Amino acid sequence: MVDDKMVTHFVCKGGCGGVSPDADLCQAPTCSKFNAPFDPCGCTDGLHGAPPKTEEPEEAAL
């Protein structure tokens, strides 16, 4: 049995957030990597190498 989370996928690192199961080219005209190949990614957390987002602490009431 193959764990789908472990299968390599491909992501655009140009800012458009493109993700593909295949090694495609970016198709977002406004992306800085338009027509550039996606990069391989083997993440299992869905963040594609991005650092995890942390919540901003609430400001203390004065």
C-alpha positions as CSV (number, residue, x, y, z in Angstrom):
1,M,0.0,0.0,0.0
2,V,1.3,3.5,-0.9
3,D,0.9,6.4,1.5
4,D,-0.2,9.3,-0.7
5,K,1.3,11.8,1.7
6,M,4.8,10.3,0.9
7,V,4.5,10.6,-2.8
8,T,6.6,13.4,-4.3
9,H,4.6,16.3,-5.7
10,F,5.7,19.5,-7.3
11,V,5.3,23.1,-6.2
12,C,5.9,26.6,-7.7
13,K,8.2,28.7,-5.5
14,G,7.3,31.9,-7.3
15,G,4.6,33.0,-5.0
16,C,1.5,31.7,-6.8
17,G,1.2,28.6,-4.6
18,G,0.9,26.2,-7.5
19,V,1.0,22.5,-6.6
20,S,0.9,19.6,-9.0
21,P,1.3,15.8,-8.9
22,D,3.3,16.2,-12.1
23,A,6.5,18.2,-13.0
24,D,4.5,20.9,-14.8
25,L,5.4,24.5,-15.7
26,C,3.8,27.4,-13.8
27,Q,0.8,28.7,-15.7
28,A,0.0,31.7,-13.5
29,P,0.9,34.8,-15.7
30,T,1.3,37.0,-12.6
31,C,3.8,34.7,-10.9
32,S,7.5,35.5,-10.8
33,K,8.2,31.9,-12.1
34,F,5.7,31.9,-14.9
35,N,6.6,29.2,-17.4
36,A,9.3,27.9,-15.1
37,P,9.3,24.3,-14.0
38,F,7.8,23.4,-10.6
39,D,10.2,22.1,-7.9
40,P,9.9,18.6,-6.5
41,C,8.6,18.5,-2.9
42,G,8.3,15.5,-0.6
43,C,6.7,17.2,2.4
44,T,4.1,15.3,4.4
45,D,2.7,18.3,6.2
46,G,1.3,20.2,3.2
47,L,3.5,23.2,3.9
48,H,5.9,22.5,1.0
49,G,9.0,23.6,3.0
50,A,7.4,26.7,4.4
51,P,7.9,27.4,8.1
52,P,4.8,26.7,10.2
53,K,2.6,29.7,10.8
54,T,2.5,30.8,14.4
55,E,-0.3,32.8,15.9
56,E,0.5,36.3,17.0
57,P,0.1,36.8,20.8
58,E,-2.8,39.0,21.7
59,E,-1.8,42.4,23.0
60,A,-2.3,42.8,26.7
61,A,-5.0,45.3,27.6
62,L,-3.5,48.4,29.2
